[in-house]
Amino acid sequence: MFLTLLLVTFLVSVTVALVVARMFNRPIERILNRIIADDISAAWLRYMNFAILVVGVSAGVRIYELEKYITPLRHTKDATVLELTYERWILELYRTVIEALQGIAWLLLVFFVFALIAYVIVRIAEMKRGPKVAEP
């Protein structure tokens, strides 16, 4: 039963991460194209999608929290392992979704903060160059 829970939480985390990566693909692409304005922005976009997947899975599948279903709660003679009931399954799946989303949200927050700083730097550099004069 534990292995099934581990597999299901992994699949739910991957699904959540892929959905979020797809939702934010266009905004991240536009930001990177604006800031970098080079072919390397495509590589950064792929990296961001990969990072969303990794963070979503690592935050969603909480190995240390799942260990309570295979190891006793206390290290005494009468210690028991928590039983995986229907209610615990629902709770673990809910935690998986929330934790995956929370991890991805922090990743995207950090990305957007640095992107905002880079955008300001790019805008300042553009203003220093001044408006381009069209030739007659």
RAGI-V207131 format. One record per residue. RES is the residue in three letters. OMEGA is omega in degrees with one decimal (999 if undefined). Layout:
((RES,OMEGA) (RES,OMEGA))
This chain:
((MET,180.0) (PHE,179.9) (LEU,176.7) (THR,177.4) (LEU,178.4) (LEU,179.5) (LEU,-179.1) (VAL,178.0) (THR,175.9) (PHE,-179.2) (LEU,177.6) (VAL,178.9) (SER,178.1) (VAL,179.9) (THR,179.0) (VAL,-178.8) (ALA,179.4) (LEU,178.2) (VAL,179.4) (VAL,178.6) (ALA,178.5) (ARG,179.4) (MET,-175.7) (PHE,-177.7) (ASN,-179.4) (ARG,179.2) (PRO,179.1) (ILE,178.8) (GLU,-179.5) (ARG,178.8) (ILE,-179.4) (LEU,177.7) (ASN,-179.9) (ARG,-176.3) (ILE,-174.1) (ILE,177.9) (ALA,179.4) (ASP,179.5) (ASP,-178.8) (ILE,178.5) (SER,176.8) (ALA,177.8) (ALA,177.8) (TRP,177.1) (LEU,177.7) (ARG,178.2) (TYR,179.3) (MET,177.0) (ASN,176.8) (PHE,179.7) (ALA,177.1) (ILE,179.2) (LEU,-178.0) (VAL,-179.3) (VAL,179.1) (GLY,-179.6) (VAL,-177.6) (SER,177.6) (ALA,-177.3) (GLY,179.6) (VAL,-176.8) (ARG,-174.6) (ILE,-177.5) (TYR,177.1) (GLU,-179.2) (LEU,179.6) (GLU,-179.0) (LYS,178.9) (TYR,178.4) (ILE,178.2) (THR,178.9) (PRO,-179.2) (LEU,178.9) (ARG,-179.4) (HIS,177.1) (THR,-178.2) (LYS,-175.6) (ASP,-179.7) (ALA,-179.8) (THR,177.1) (VAL,178.3) (LEU,179.5) (GLU,178.2) (LEU,177.3) (THR,178.4) (TYR,-179.4) (GLU,178.4) (ARG,175.6) (TRP,179.9) (ILE,179.2) (LEU,179.9) (GLU,177.7) (LEU,176.7) (TYR,177.8) (ARG,179.7) (THR,-180.0) (VAL,-177.1) (ILE,-179.1) (GLU,177.7) (ALA,178.6) (LEU,179.9) (GLN,177.8) (GLY,179.2) (ILE,178.7) (ALA,177.4) (TRP,178.0) (LEU,-178.5) (LEU,176.6) (LEU,178.4) (VAL,178.6) (PHE,-176.6) (PHE,175.5) (VAL,178.6) (PHE,177.4) (ALA,177.8) (LEU,177.1) (ILE,178.8) (ALA,178.9) (TYR,178.1) (VAL,178.4) (ILE,178.6) (VAL,179.6) (ARG,178.3) (ILE,178.6) (ALA,178.3) (GLU,-179.8) (MET,177.6) (LYS,177.7) (ARG,178.5) (GLY,179.1) (PRO,178.8) (LYS,-179.3) (VAL,179.3) (ALA,178.6) (GLU,-179.3) (PRO,999))
